Structures are given as C-alpha cells and as structure tokens.
C-alpha cells in the first residue's frame, strides 16, 4: 500500500487469488479476465452469426467485420497460405482485443499488462512460426539465417546476428504489448489520483482538479485506441513472422 498522500500507480498490477480456495492454486484476476474475454468473444460470434440474416443486425455486422478484417489481414500479409493460419490469427486477435478493451473499464484487470502473459503468447507465436518453417522447408529453413549475396568470409559474423535478430522477436513482441498496456493504465491511475488529491484542497484546487479530470478523460479515449491498436499490431506481426516462415524472406 502507498503511504498517505503518495501515488502507488503500480499496485493495480498486483495479482491475487480471485476465486477463494481455487484462487490459491494460481487462478488470479488475470486468469478470470482471460476467461471473460474468451467467453465474450465466443458469445459475439455465436450470437452475431446465429441469425444469418441477409440484412445483418448490429451484432452480426460486428462479427462479420471482425471476421473479414482478420481474414484479409491473414491472406494479404501471409499470402494464399494465410487461409490455413487464419483461425489462429483470428483467435489471437479477438483474445487480445477483448482483453485490452475490458481493461479500460474500472475494476477490470488488463491481463496483457503482465509480462508473463505477453511472453507466453509471444513464445507460442515464435515456436509456431519456427515449426511451420521447418515443416514446409525442412532443413532448408536454416537458409533463412544466411543472407544471400554476402561473401562467405562475412557469414561467420552475419549468421549469428541473424539468429539473434530472429530470437529478439520474443523480447520485442512481448515487451511492446506489455509496455504499452501497462503505461496507459499507469497514466490513468496517476491523473485519477491527481483529481482526488487536488479536489481535496478546496476551492483553490478545483480548477487544477478539473484540468486533471479533462486530461484523464482524454486518456481514456486514447487508451481505447491503444487497446485496439496493440491487438492489431500483435496480430499483424504474427502474420509477418508466418509469412517469413512460409516464404523464407
């Protein structure tokens, strides 16, 4: 807990058992939000596509738009082979999209603000792309780390660099999502605390408190944009990595 008068913006990321005795087995509020995000995503698809109307309603339009968006992203980025990986990309995109958006609401936890979660998702993507490359190209997959048209004398230096660059995807992809989601919620916490602290100063603090409230309102809108954007960035980068694995370039 933060001392009186101090802002502890990181306390919101502390994990705790969420379901009583079951929580002591490691089921935290982060796990609860993963389940909620999954249920909402499945619910949107099931309820949205259930009518199958020629003139779609709001839910059906939303479901069709998300489906088409993820499908086009997969095919246009990976190529015709993207149809094979579309279910994976669609699931990944919806999971992060709903999880990020839920985290904007008060008393909800953003599971993507935990490095363990984003690291696990990134490892899944990188391992999958590596296995896809090995499955399609067999041992020829390792030619991906050998730049073409480079003198053989430089390969001793360049091949390790290519390998390190490939493995650095694990850090860049996981940290990008984690850092963006965490930073936004820290800013919301800080300016929200400013509103309370300044409002308690009386009339003299009402104006700055109002300004802080205005900034916080703008930040909420910005955080919604970041939530959608980061889900898209994670999905599109996953598509790019799959493209490299399929085409070796």
C-alpha positions as CSV (number, residue, x, y, z in Angstrom):
1,X,0.0,0.0,0.0
2,X,1.1,3.5,-0.7
3,X,1.7,6.0,2.1
4,X,-1.0,8.7,2.6
5,X,-0.6,11.5,0.0
6,X,1.5,9.3,-2.3
7,X,0.5,7.7,-5.6
8,X,1.1,3.9,-6.0
9,X,0.3,3.5,-9.7
10,X,1.8,0.0,-9.8
11,X,-0.4,-1.5,-7.1
12,X,-3.1,-2.1,-9.7
13,X,-1.0,-4.8,-11.4
14,X,-0.6,-6.9,-8.3
15,X,-2.1,-10.4,-8.7
16,X,-4.2,-12.0,-6.0
17,X,-6.3,-15.2,-5.7
18,X,-9.6,-14.4,-7.3
19,X,-11.8,-17.4,-6.6
20,X,-11.3,-18.3,-2.9
21,X,-9.7,-21.7,-2.4
22,X,-9.5,-22.2,-6.2
23,X,-7.5,-19.0,-6.4
24,X,-4.8,-20.4,-4.1
25,X,-3.9,-22.8,-7.0
26,X,-2.9,-19.8,-9.1
27,X,-6.2,-18.6,-10.5
28,X,-5.8,-14.9,-10.3
29,X,-7.9,-12.0,-11.5
30,X,-5.7,-12.1,-14.7
31,X,-7.0,-15.6,-15.3
32,X,-10.5,-14.5,-14.7
33,X,-10.2,-11.8,-17.3
34,X,-8.8,-14.3,-19.8
35,X,-11.9,-16.4,-19.3
36,X,-14.2,-13.4,-19.5
37,X,-12.6,-12.2,-22.7
38,X,-12.8,-15.7,-24.3
39,X,-16.5,-16.0,-23.3
40,X,-17.3,-12.6,-24.7
41,X,-15.5,-13.2,-28.0
42,X,-17.3,-16.6,-28.4
43,X,-20.6,-15.0,-27.4
44,X,-20.2,-12.3,-30.0
45,X,-19.5,-14.8,-32.7
46,X,-22.3,-17.2,-31.7
47,X,-25.0,-14.5,-31.1
48,X,-23.8,-12.5,-34.1
49,X,-23.8,-15.3,-36.6
50,X,-26.9,-17.1,-35.3
51,X,-29.5,-15.1,-37.3
52,X,-27.5,-15.4,-40.6
53,X,-29.7,-12.6,-41.9
54,X,-29.3,-11.1,-45.4
55,X,-29.6,-7.7,-43.8
56,X,-27.4,-8.1,-40.7
57,X,-28.1,-6.5,-37.4
58,X,-25.5,-4.8,-35.2
59,X,-24.1,-8.0,-33.6
60,X,-23.9,-9.8,-36.9
61,X,-22.3,-6.8,-38.6
62,X,-19.7,-6.6,-35.8
63,X,-19.0,-10.3,-36.1
64,X,-18.7,-10.2,-39.8
65,X,-16.5,-7.1,-39.8
66,X,-14.1,-8.7,-37.3
67,X,-14.0,-11.9,-39.3
68,X,-13.4,-10.2,-42.6
69,X,-10.8,-7.9,-41.1
70,X,-8.8,-10.8,-39.6
71,X,-9.2,-12.9,-42.8
72,X,-8.0,-10.1,-45.1
73,X,-5.1,-9.4,-42.7
74,X,-4.0,-13.1,-42.8
75,X,-4.3,-13.6,-46.6
76,X,-2.9,-10.2,-47.6
77,X,0.1,-10.5,-45.3
78,X,1.0,-14.2,-45.4
79,X,-0.3,-14.9,-49.0
80,X,-2.8,-17.5,-50.1
81,X,-1.3,-19.8,-47.4
82,X,-2.8,-17.4,-44.9
83,X,-6.1,-19.1,-45.1
84,X,-4.6,-22.0,-43.3
85,X,-3.4,-19.8,-40.4
86,X,-6.5,-17.6,-40.3
87,X,-8.2,-19.4,-37.3
88,X,-5.0,-18.9,-35.2
89,X,-4.7,-15.2,-36.2
90,X,-8.4,-14.6,-35.7
91,X,-8.4,-16.2,-32.2
92,X,-5.2,-14.3,-31.2
93,X,-6.6,-11.0,-32.4
94,X,-10.0,-11.4,-30.7
95,X,-8.5,-12.7,-27.4
96,X,-6.2,-9.6,-27.1
97,X,-8.9,-7.2,-28.4
98,X,-11.5,-8.1,-25.9
99,X,-8.9,-8.4,-23.1
100,X,-7.4,-5.0,-23.8
101,X,-10.8,-3.3,-24.1
102,X,-12.2,-4.8,-20.9
103,X,-9.1,-3.5,-19.1
104,X,-10.2,0.1,-19.8
105,X,-13.3,-0.3,-17.6
106,X,-12.9,0.4,-13.8
107,X,-12.3,-2.6,-11.6
108,X,-11.3,-4.7,-14.6
109,X,-7.8,-6.1,-15.0
110,X,-5.8,-5.9,-18.2
111,X,-4.1,-9.3,-18.5
112,X,-1.9,-8.0,-21.3
113,X,-0.2,-5.7,-18.8
114,X,1.5,-8.7,-17.3
115,X,4.8,-9.7,-19.0
116,X,4.3,-13.3,-18.2
117,X,1.1,-13.4,-20.3
118,X,2.6,-11.5,-23.3
119,X,5.7,-13.6,-23.1
120,X,3.7,-16.8,-23.2
121,X,1.7,-15.5,-26.2
122,X,4.9,-14.5,-28.0
123,X,6.6,-17.8,-27.3
124,X,3.6,-19.5,-28.8
125,X,3.8,-17.4,-32.0
126,X,7.6,-17.8,-32.4
127,X,7.6,-21.5,-31.8
128,X,4.7,-22.0,-34.2
129,X,6.4,-20.0,-36.9
130,X,9.6,-21.9,-36.4
131,X,7.8,-25.3,-36.6
132,X,5.9,-24.1,-39.7
133,X,9.2,-23.1,-41.4
134,X,10.7,-26.5,-40.5
135,X,7.6,-28.4,-41.7
136,X,7.5,-26.7,-45.1
137,X,11.2,-26.3,-45.9
138,X,12.8,-29.0,-43.7
139,X,16.5,-28.2,-43.2
140,X,16.4,-25.6,-45.9
141,X,14.6,-23.4,-43.4
142,X,18.0,-22.6,-41.8
143,X,19.0,-20.8,-45.0
144,X,16.8,-18.0,-43.7
145,X,19.7,-17.1,-41.4
146,X,22.2,-16.9,-44.3
147,X,22.0,-13.6,-46.2
148,X,22.2,-14.0,-50.0
149,X,25.0,-12.4,-52.0
150,X,27.2,-12.0,-49.0
151,X,30.9,-13.0,-49.1
152,X,31.4,-16.3,-47.3
153,X,34.1,-14.7,-45.1
154,X,31.3,-12.5,-43.5
155,X,28.9,-15.3,-42.8
156,X,30.7,-16.1,-39.6
157,X,29.7,-12.7,-38.4
158,X,26.3,-12.3,-40.1
159,X,24.7,-15.6,-39.3
160,X,24.9,-15.2,-35.5
161,X,23.5,-11.7,-36.0
162,X,20.6,-13.1,-38.0
163,X,19.9,-15.7,-35.3
164,X,20.0,-13.1,-32.5
165,X,17.7,-10.9,-34.6
166,X,15.2,-13.8,-35.0
167,X,15.3,-14.7,-31.3
168,X,14.9,-11.0,-30.4
169,X,11.3,-11.2,-31.7
170,X,10.5,-12.9,-28.4
171,X,11.6,-9.8,-26.5
172,X,10.3,-7.1,-28.9
173,X,6.8,-8.6,-29.4
174,X,6.1,-9.4,-25.8
175,X,7.6,-6.1,-24.3
176,X,5.8,-3.9,-26.9
177,X,2.4,-5.2,-25.9
178,X,3.2,-5.3,-22.2
179,X,4.7,-1.9,-22.0
180,X,2.0,-0.1,-24.0
181,X,-0.8,-1.6,-22.0
182,X,0.9,-1.0,-18.6
183,X,2.0,2.6,-19.4
184,X,-1.6,3.6,-20.3
185,X,-3.0,2.3,-17.1
186,X,-0.3,3.9,-15.0
187,X,-1.1,7.3,-16.6
188,X,-4.8,6.8,-15.9
189,X,-4.0,6.0,-12.2
190,X,-1.7,9.0,-11.8
191,X,-4.1,11.6,-13.2
192,X,-7.0,10.0,-11.4
193,X,-5.1,10.4,-8.2
194,X,-4.4,14.0,-9.1
195,X,-8.1,14.7,-9.4
196,X,-8.8,13.3,-5.9
197,X,-5.8,15.0,-4.3
198,X,-6.4,18.4,-5.9
199,X,-10.1,18.2,-5.3
200,X,-9.5,17.8,-1.6
201,X,-7.6,21.1,-1.4
202,X,-10.9,23.1,-1.5
203,X,-11.8,25.9,-4.0
204,X,-8.1,26.5,-4.8
205,X,-7.8,23.0,-6.1
206,X,-11.0,22.8,-8.1
207,X,-9.6,24.3,-11.3
208,X,-6.4,22.1,-11.5
209,X,-8.6,19.1,-10.5
210,X,-10.9,19.9,-13.4
211,X,-7.9,20.1,-15.7
212,X,-6.6,16.8,-14.5
213,X,-10.1,15.2,-14.9
214,X,-10.2,16.5,-18.5
215,X,-6.8,15.0,-19.2
216,X,-7.9,11.7,-17.7
217,X,-11.0,11.7,-19.9
218,X,-8.8,12.2,-23.0
219,X,-6.5,9.5,-21.8
220,X,-9.4,7.0,-21.5
221,X,-10.3,7.6,-25.2
222,X,-6.6,7.3,-26.1
223,X,-6.4,4.1,-24.1
224,X,-9.3,2.6,-26.1
225,X,-7.4,3.4,-29.3
226,X,-4.2,1.8,-27.9
227,X,-6.2,-1.3,-26.8
228,X,-7.4,-1.8,-30.4
229,X,-4.1,-0.9,-32.0
230,X,-2.0,-3.2,-29.8
231,X,-4.2,-6.2,-30.6
232,X,-3.8,-5.4,-34.3
233,X,-0.1,-4.9,-34.0
234,X,0.4,-8.2,-32.3
235,X,-1.7,-10.0,-34.9
236,X,-0.1,-8.3,-37.9
237,X,3.4,-9.0,-36.6
238,X,2.4,-12.7,-36.1
239,X,1.3,-12.7,-39.7
240,X,4.6,-11.2,-40.9
241,X,6.5,-13.8,-38.9
242,X,4.4,-16.6,-40.5
243,X,5.0,-15.0,-43.9
244,X,8.7,-15.2,-43.3
245,X,8.4,-18.9,-42.3
246,X,6.4,-19.8,-45.3
247,X,8.3,-17.9,-47.9
248,X,11.8,-17.6,-46.2
249,X,12.1,-13.9,-46.9
